[in-house]
Amino acid sequence: MDIWFVITNAIVLATIYGTLAIGISITWSSLGLLNLAYGFVFAFSGYGAWLTSVYVSPWGGAVLAGGILSGALCGLLINAVAFIPIHDKPNFTMRGMIATLAISLIGTQALLWWFGPRSKSLPPIFGYWKVQVGDLVLTADKIGSVVCAILMLALVLRWMQGSRRGLEIRAMMMNPHAASIVGIGVRQTSFFVMSITGALAGLAAVLLSNTYYISPFGGLTPMIKGVSIALCGGLGSVRGAVIAAMILGLNEAVTNVTIGGRYVLITQFLLIIAILLVRPRGIAGLLDKAREA
């Protein structure tokens, strides 16, 4: 087993799935919404990137922008349909899960009806160049995926630390009840939360679809992995999501090399069960006091 090949694959997978998981954690900790429509957002963003490559430009920057903007738009639509009407109703957490799951099921069927069952492919976003370090060969898609994901997350976190809306989101993540008392509007802030997390899902969709294909149901597995990473890291903890993404990315890379990709979900869930048995609150409980829902 080539250890460097495993490590590079683990880093690539961790950055992509970690981007999804961080979006899920931000949504949960700030709005109390466990968004099960991320699979639909993922697929919708992939088709948005594909339409951009066909009708606008096949240039990598334009394709990335098309996927990110599609994800942000889809996040806004989900917010308007599944959060705004019910966020102040009793048993909101369960209602929100049902509403977002319904959006995911209806949305994927709509994509299947509109685009058909045949998969779509994106043009090479980062080109065909390579970097060789000794016996290790790093391809353009691996380097580009890691750099884009890190830059996107850095920009989002920087915005959350320095802007007024970002500070409002952080306040809601720390204590939603206290944030509402001091006048932070949940409805207004929710549009920013859902657009940003949708954009993160859109970026993950483009980066992953650059290697795999785009299909109506192609977002199901990434959504499962994103939710799993968020749960494993501790819902509401960005730091925990990052560490969980690295652990589960390494698990997926090792599983692919040793026993085959069809066993990835099995080994992933076994690992998550083991972690949650030790720390029911997730990995974040090992680091700091996680936000309790």
Contacts in CASP RR format, 6 or more apart in sequence:
PFRMAT RR
TARGET T0000
AUTHOR 0000-0000-0000
METHOD contacts of the structure
MODEL  1
MDIWFVITNAIVLATIYGTLAIGISITWSSLGLLNLAYGFVFAFSGYGAW
LTSVYVSPWGGAVLAGGILSGALCGLLINAVAFIPIHDKPNFTMRGMIAT
LAISLIGTQALLWWFGPRSKSLPPIFGYWKVQVGDLVLTADKIGSVVCAI
LMLALVLRWMQGSRRGLEIRAMMMNPHAASIVGIGVRQTSFFVMSITGAL
AGLAAVLLSNTYYISPFGGLTPMIKGVSIALCGGLGSVRGAVIAAMILGL
NEAVTNVTIGGRYVLITQFLLIIAILLVRPRGIAGLLDKAREA
1 254 0 8 1.000
1 257 0 8 1.000
1 258 0 8 1.000
2 257 0 8 1.000
4 135 0 8 1.000
4 136 0 8 1.000
5 136 0 8 1.000
5 257 0 8 1.000
6 250 0 8 1.000
6 253 0 8 1.000
6 254 0 8 1.000
6 257 0 8 1.000
7 250 0 8 1.000
7 253 0 8 1.000
8 136 0 8 1.000
8 138 0 8 1.000
8 142 0 8 1.000
9 252 0 8 1.000
9 253 0 8 1.000
9 256 0 8 1.000
10 246 0 8 1.000
10 249 0 8 1.000
10 250 0 8 1.000
10 252 0 8 1.000
10 253 0 8 1.000
10 254 0 8 1.000
11 146 0 8 1.000
11 246 0 8 1.000
12 142 0 8 1.000
12 145 0 8 1.000
12 146 0 8 1.000
13 249 0 8 1.000
13 252 0 8 1.000
13 253 0 8 1.000
14 245 0 8 1.000
14 246 0 8 1.000
14 248 0 8 1.000
14 249 0 8 1.000
14 250 0 8 1.000
15 145 0 8 1.000
15 146 0 8 1.000
15 149 0 8 1.000
15 150 0 8 1.000
15 245 0 8 1.000
16 145 0 8 1.000
16 149 0 8 1.000
16 204 0 8 1.000
16 207 0 8 1.000
16 208 0 8 1.000
17 204 0 8 1.000
17 222 0 8 1.000
17 225 0 8 1.000
17 226 0 8 1.000
17 229 0 8 1.000
17 245 0 8 1.000
17 248 0 8 1.000
17 249 0 8 1.000
18 149 0 8 1.000
18 204 0 8 1.000
18 226 0 8 1.000
18 229 0 8 1.000
18 241 0 8 1.000
18 242 0 8 1.000
18 245 0 8 1.000
19 149 0 8 1.000
19 152 0 8 1.000
19 153 0 8 1.000
19 200 0 8 1.000
19 201 0 8 1.000
19 203 0 8 1.000
19 204 0 8 1.000
19 207 0 8 1.000
20 38 0 8 1.000
20 42 0 8 1.000
20 200 0 8 1.000
20 201 0 8 1.000
20 204 0 8 1.000
20 222 0 8 1.000
20 223 0 8 1.000
20 225 0 8 1.000
20 226 0 8 1.000
20 229 0 8 1.000
21 226 0 8 1.000
21 227 0 8 1.000
21 229 0 8 1.000
21 230 0 8 1.000
21 233 0 8 1.000
21 241 0 8 1.000
21 244 0 8 1.000
21 245 0 8 1.000
22 153 0 8 1.000
22 200 0 8 1.000
22 230 0 8 1.000
22 238 0 8 1.000
22 241 0 8 1.000
22 242 0 8 1.000
23 196 0 8 1.000
23 197 0 8 1.000
23 198 0 8 1.000
23 200 0 8 1.000
23 201 0 8 1.000
23 230 0 8 1.000
24 34 0 8 1.000
24 35 0 8 1.000
24 38 0 8 1.000
24 197 0 8 1.000
24 226 0 8 1.000
24 227 0 8 1.000
24 230 0 8 1.000
24 235 0 8 1.000
24 241 0 8 1.000
25 230 0 8 1.000
25 234 0 8 1.000
25 235 0 8 1.000
25 236 0 8 1.000
25 237 0 8 1.000
25 238 0 8 1.000
25 241 0 8 1.000
26 169 0 8 1.000
26 173 0 8 1.000
26 193 0 8 1.000
26 196 0 8 1.000
26 197 0 8 1.000
26 236 0 8 1.000
26 238 0 8 1.000
27 33 0 8 1.000
27 34 0 8 1.000
27 35 0 8 1.000
27 193 0 8 1.000
27 194 0 8 1.000
27 197 0 8 1.000
28 34 0 8 1.000
28 35 0 8 1.000
28 230 0 8 1.000
28 235 0 8 1.000
28 236 0 8 1.000
28 293 0 8 1.000
29 172 0 8 1.000
29 173 0 8 1.000
29 235 0 8 1.000
29 236 0 8 1.000
29 237 0 8 1.000
29 291 0 8 1.000
30 169 0 8 1.000
30 172 0 8 1.000
30 173 0 8 1.000
30 176 0 8 1.000
30 189 0 8 1.000
30 193 0 8 1.000
31 83 0 8 1.000
31 87 0 8 1.000
31 172 0 8 1.000
31 176 0 8 1.000
31 186 0 8 1.000
31 190 0 8 1.000
31 193 0 8 1.000
31 194 0 8 1.000
32 92 0 8 1.000
32 93 0 8 1.000
32 176 0 8 1.000
32 293 0 8 1.000
33 82 0 8 1.000
33 83 0 8 1.000
33 87 0 8 1.000
33 92 0 8 1.000
33 93 0 8 1.000
33 96 0 8 1.000
33 100 0 8 1.000
34 93 0 8 1.000
34 96 0 8 1.000
34 97 0 8 1.000
34 100 0 8 1.000
34 227 0 8 1.000
34 235 0 8 1.000
35 78 0 8 1.000
35 82 0 8 1.000
35 100 0 8 1.000
35 197 0 8 1.000
36 97 0 8 1.000
36 100 0 8 1.000
36 101 0 8 1.000
36 104 0 8 1.000
36 223 0 8 1.000
36 227 0 8 1.000
37 78 0 8 1.000
37 82 0 8 1.000
37 100 0 8 1.000
37 101 0 8 1.000
37 103 0 8 1.000
37 104 0 8 1.000
38 104 0 8 1.000
38 201 0 8 1.000
38 219 0 8 1.000
38 222 0 8 1.000
38 223 0 8 1.000
38 226 0 8 1.000
38 227 0 8 1.000
39 104 0 8 1.000
39 108 0 8 1.000
39 201 0 8 1.000
39 218 0 8 1.000
39 219 0 8 1.000
39 220 0 8 1.000
39 222 0 8 1.000
39 223 0 8 1.000
40 74 0 8 1.000
40 103 0 8 1.000
40 104 0 8 1.000
40 107 0 8 1.000
40 108 0 8 1.000
40 111 0 8 1.000
40 219 0 8 1.000
41 71 0 8 1.000
41 74 0 8 1.000
41 75 0 8 1.000
41 78 0 8 1.000
41 198 0 8 1.000
41 201 0 8 1.000
41 202 0 8 1.000
41 205 0 8 1.000
42 201 0 8 1.000
42 202 0 8 1.000
42 204 0 8 1.000
42 205 0 8 1.000
42 218 0 8 1.000
42 219 0 8 1.000
42 222 0 8 1.000
42 223 0 8 1.000
43 108 0 8 1.000
43 111 0 8 1.000
43 205 0 8 1.000
43 214 0 8 1.000
43 215 0 8 1.000
43 216 0 8 1.000
43 217 0 8 1.000
43 218 0 8 1.000
43 219 0 8 1.000
44 70 0 8 1.000
44 71 0 8 1.000
44 74 0 8 1.000
44 107 0 8 1.000
44 111 0 8 1.000
45 66 0 8 1.000
45 67 0 8 1.000
45 68 0 8 1.000
45 70 0 8 1.000
45 71 0 8 1.000
45 74 0 8 1.000
45 198 0 8 1.000
45 201 0 8 1.000
45 202 0 8 1.000
45 205 0 8 1.000
45 206 0 8 1.000
46 67 0 8 1.000
46 70 0 8 1.000
46 122 0 8 1.000
46 202 0 8 1.000
46 205 0 8 1.000
46 206 0 8 1.000
46 209 0 8 1.000
46 214 0 8 1.000
47 70 0 8 1.000
47 111 0 8 1.000
47 115 0 8 1.000
47 120 0 8 1.000
47 214 0 8 1.000
48 66 0 8 1.000
48 67 0 8 1.000
48 70 0 8 1.000
49 63 0 8 1.000
49 64 0 8 1.000
49 66 0 8 1.000
49 67 0 8 1.000
49 70 0 8 1.000
49 122 0 8 1.000
49 202 0 8 1.000
49 205 0 8 1.000
49 206 0 8 1.000
49 209 0 8 1.000
49 214 0 8 1.000
50 120 0 8 1.000
50 121 0 8 1.000
50 122 0 8 1.000
50 209 0 8 1.000
50 214 0 8 1.000
52 62 0 8 1.000
52 63 0 8 1.000
52 65 0 8 1.000
52 66 0 8 1.000
52 67 0 8 1.000
53 62 0 8 1.000
53 63 0 8 1.000
53 122 0 8 1.000
53 123 0 8 1.000
56 62 0 8 1.000
56 66 0 8 1.000
57 63 0 8 1.000
58 123 0 8 1.000
60 123 0 8 1.000
60 124 0 8 1.000
60 125 0 8 1.000
60 126 0 8 1.000
61 125 0 8 1.000
63 122 0 8 1.000
63 123 0 8 1.000
63 125 0 8 1.000
63 206 0 8 1.000
64 125 0 8 1.000
64 148 0 8 1.000
64 203 0 8 1.000
64 206 0 8 1.000
66 206 0 8 1.000
67 202 0 8 1.000
67 203 0 8 1.000
67 205 0 8 1.000
67 206 0 8 1.000
68 152 0 8 1.000
68 199 0 8 1.000
68 202 0 8 1.000
68 203 0 8 1.000
68 206 0 8 1.000
69 199 0 8 1.000
70 202 0 8 1.000
71 198 0 8 1.000
71 199 0 8 1.000
71 201 0 8 1.000
71 202 0 8 1.000
71 205 0 8 1.000
72 195 0 8 1.000
72 196 0 8 1.000
72 198 0 8 1.000
72 199 0 8 1.000
72 202 0 8 1.000
73 195 0 8 1.000
74 198 0 8 1.000
74 201 0 8 1.000
75 194 0 8 1.000
75 195 0 8 1.000
75 197 0 8 1.000
75 198 0 8 1.000
76 191 0 8 1.000
76 194 0 8 1.000
76 195 0 8 1.000
78 100 0 8 1.000
78 103 0 8 1.000
78 194 0 8 1.000
79 190 0 8 1.000
79 191 0 8 1.000
79 193 0 8 1.000
79 194 0 8 1.000
79 195 0 8 1.000
81 99 0 8 1.000
81 103 0 8 1.000
82 96 0 8 1.000
82 99 0 8 1.000
82 100 0 8 1.000
82 103 0 8 1.000
83 96 0 8 1.000
83 190 0 8 1.000
83 194 0 8 1.000
84 187 0 8 1.000
84 190 0 8 1.000
86 92 0 8 1.000
86 95 0 8 1.000
86 96 0 8 1.000
86 99 0 8 1.000
87 186 0 8 1.000
87 187 0 8 1.000
87 190 0 8 1.000
89 95 0 8 1.000
93 293 0 8 1.000
104 223 0 8 1.000
108 216 0 8 1.000
108 217 0 8 1.000
108 220 0 8 1.000
109 216 0 8 1.000
111 216 0 8 1.000
112 216 0 8 1.000
112 217 0 8 1.000
115 216 0 8 1.000
116 216 0 8 1.000
117 215 0 8 1.000
117 216 0 8 1.000
119 213 0 8 1.000
119 214 0 8 1.000
119 215 0 8 1.000
120 213 0 8 1.000
120 214 0 8 1.000
120 215 0 8 1.000
121 209 0 8 1.000
121 213 0 8 1.000
121 214 0 8 1.000
122 206 0 8 1.000
122 209 0 8 1.000
122 210 0 8 1.000
122 214 0 8 1.000
124 140 0 8 1.000
124 141 0 8 1.000
124 210 0 8 1.000
125 141 0 8 1.000
125 144 0 8 1.000
125 206 0 8 1.000
125 210 0 8 1.000
126 140 0 8 1.000
126 141 0 8 1.000
126 143 0 8 1.000
126 144 0 8 1.000
126 145 0 8 1.000
126 210 0 8 1.000
127 140 0 8 1.000
127 141 0 8 1.000
128 140 0 8 1.000
129 140 0 8 1.000
130 137 0 8 1.000
130 138 0 8 1.000
130 139 0 8 1.000
130 140 0 8 1.000
131 137 0 8 1.000
131 138 0 8 1.000
131 143 0 8 1.000
132 138 0 8 1.000
141 210 0 8 1.000
141 211 0 8 1.000
144 207 0 8 1.000
145 207 0 8 1.000
145 210 0 8 1.000
148 203 0 8 1.000
148 207 0 8 1.000
149 203 0 8 1.000
149 204 0 8 1.000
149 207 0 8 1.000
152 199 0 8 1.000
152 200 0 8 1.000
152 203 0 8 1.000
153 200 0 8 1.000
156 196 0 8 1.000
156 200 0 8 1.000
157 238 0 8 1.000
159 166 0 8 1.000
160 166 0 8 1.000
160 167 0 8 1.000
160 169 0 8 1.000
160 170 0 8 1.000
161 167 0 8 1.000
161 170 0 8 1.000
165 189 0 8 1.000
165 192 0 8 1.000
166 192 0 8 1.000
168 179 0 8 1.000
168 184 0 8 1.000
168 185 0 8 1.000
168 189 0 8 1.000
169 189 0 8 1.000
169 192 0 8 1.000
169 193 0 8 1.000
171 178 0 8 1.000
171 179 0 8 1.000
171 182 0 8 1.000
171 184 0 8 1.000
172 179 0 8 1.000
172 184 0 8 1.000
172 186 0 8 1.000
172 189 0 8 1.000
172 193 0 8 1.000
173 236 0 8 1.000
173 291 0 8 1.000
174 291 0 8 1.000
176 186 0 8 1.000
180 186 0 8 1.000
204 222 0 8 1.000
205 219 0 8 1.000
205 222 0 8 1.000
208 222 0 8 1.000
221 265 0 8 1.000
224 265 0 8 1.000
225 248 0 8 1.000
225 268 0 8 1.000
228 248 0 8 1.000
228 268 0 8 1.000
228 269 0 8 1.000
228 272 0 8 1.000
229 241 0 8 1.000
229 244 0 8 1.000
229 245 0 8 1.000
229 248 0 8 1.000
230 236 0 8 1.000
230 241 0 8 1.000
230 244 0 8 1.000
231 272 0 8 1.000
231 276 0 8 1.000
231 282 0 8 1.000
232 244 0 8 1.000
232 247 0 8 1.000
232 248 0 8 1.000
232 271 0 8 1.000
232 272 0 8 1.000
232 275 0 8 1.000
232 276 0 8 1.000
232 282 0 8 1.000
232 283 0 8 1.000
233 240 0 8 1.000
233 241 0 8 1.000
233 243 0 8 1.000
233 244 0 8 1.000
233 282 0 8 1.000
233 283 0 8 1.000
233 284 0 8 1.000
234 240 0 8 1.000
234 241 0 8 1.000
234 244 0 8 1.000
234 281 0 8 1.000
234 282 0 8 1.000
234 283 0 8 1.000
234 284 0 8 1.000
234 285 0 8 1.000
234 290 0 8 1.000
235 290 0 8 1.000
235 293 0 8 1.000
236 284 0 8 1.000
236 290 0 8 1.000
236 291 0 8 1.000
237 283 0 8 1.000
237 284 0 8 1.000
237 285 0 8 1.000
237 287 0 8 1.000
237 288 0 8 1.000
237 290 0 8 1.000
237 291 0 8 1.000
239 284 0 8 1.000
239 287 0 8 1.000
239 288 0 8 1.000
240 282 0 8 1.000
240 283 0 8 1.000
240 284 0 8 1.000
240 287 0 8 1.000
243 283 0 8 1.000
243 287 0 8 1.000
244 282 0 8 1.000
244 283 0 8 1.000
247 271 0 8 1.000
247 275 0 8 1.000
247 283 0 8 1.000
248 268 0 8 1.000
248 271 0 8 1.000
248 272 0 8 1.000
251 264 0 8 1.000
251 267 0 8 1.000
251 268 0 8 1.000
251 271 0 8 1.000
252 261 0 8 1.000
252 264 0 8 1.000
252 267 0 8 1.000
252 268 0 8 1.000
255 261 0 8 1.000
255 263 0 8 1.000
255 264 0 8 1.000
255 267 0 8 1.000
255 268 0 8 1.000
256 264 0 8 1.000
259 267 0 8 1.000
275 282 0 8 1.000
275 283 0 8 1.000
276 282 0 8 1.000
279 285 0 8 1.000
279 286 0 8 1.000
281 290 0 8 1.000
282 290 0 8 1.000
284 290 0 8 1.000
END
